[in-house]
Structure formats: structure tokens, C-alpha cells
Amino acid sequence: MAQTRTAIRYAKAVLDLSKDQNSAELVNADMKSIANAVEASTELKDMLLSAVIPAATKKSALLAIFKDLNPLSSNLIDTLITNTRIPILGEVAQRYTELFNESQGKQVAKVTSAVPLSDDLKAKVLAKVKELTGKEAEVVNVVDESILGGFILRVGDIQYDASIANKLNKLKREFTLN
């Protein structure tokens, strides 16, 4: 919990600076790249969390991995290393993107499905989210075969679970109660 608050503080600070310098969009692209890389790579996560790897090595590795970063993004890495907060880099990047989208009136609609969504289904989800919330949304599709079929839609703190696994669990609970 404390790390989440800390990540939000860093993200807000970088967002404020990037807005002042009219580079919020460029920094957002960097933050998306960083968040995706940290999420996808266990080696990168392990490197960030490692107490054995010196800070200078971490910094040079990060700058080699993320070439062509905006100066604000590079400064964020420097600041996190200086303040011994580099393990939360991925979370800071993720929070920045959330805050940036919020400031632009956008939101992320996370759709978990058993198979990848087609473009037609993505368009329908976007239309439904716009209708429900009145805001533009970006669809992120997460494939999870364990839900068997259907989908789970999450927008902000609203969740709609229309998965087959959820329906089967409800049936199972009904039978065990009787």
C-alpha cells in the first residue's frame, strides 16, 4: 500500500512537469513502454528488485533497454535510483499512464476473454463503455482461457462478469446450499 502511494506521488510529479513542458504525450509513450516491459519481463523485474546489483548497473541497463527516452523519463529513472525507489519503476509508469488518461478524459476498459477479441467486438465494447460512462476508452484485451468463455469487463471500479466460469461457480454454490 505504501509503495502504491509512493508510486502515485512520483507519477503525479512527472505528469505535472511534463504538462508544464508540453511533453505529456511523449512521456506517456515512454511510460507505457516501461510499464509493458516491466510487466512482461521477469528478468527486468528481478533486476529492479535485486539488492545485489549496484544502482549504477541498474541505471545503465535501464538506459540501454529504453533508448530514446524523453529527458523527463530519464530524470525519473535517475531520481528513483537516487532515492532508492527503483523497484517501483514499473508501478510509477503504470500510474503515470492512468493519471494521464484521466486528465485527458480517457479510461482503460480491461476485457478478459478466453480468446482474443476481434476488431468488431472491440468496437462494440468501446461503444458500450462510452454509453455507460460518457468517456472515451482504450480497450486492453487480456486472454485467460480459465474463464472458459464469455468475458469480464472492468472499467475503473466497475466490473461486469459474464464469464462461463463465473456462471458455473454460481450454479455450484446454489447446489451446495440446497
Summary of the structure (lengths in Angstrom):
residues: 178
radius of gyration: 19.4
end to end distance: 39.9
largest distance: 63.5
contacts: 493
relative contact order: 0.12
helix: 66%
strand: 14%
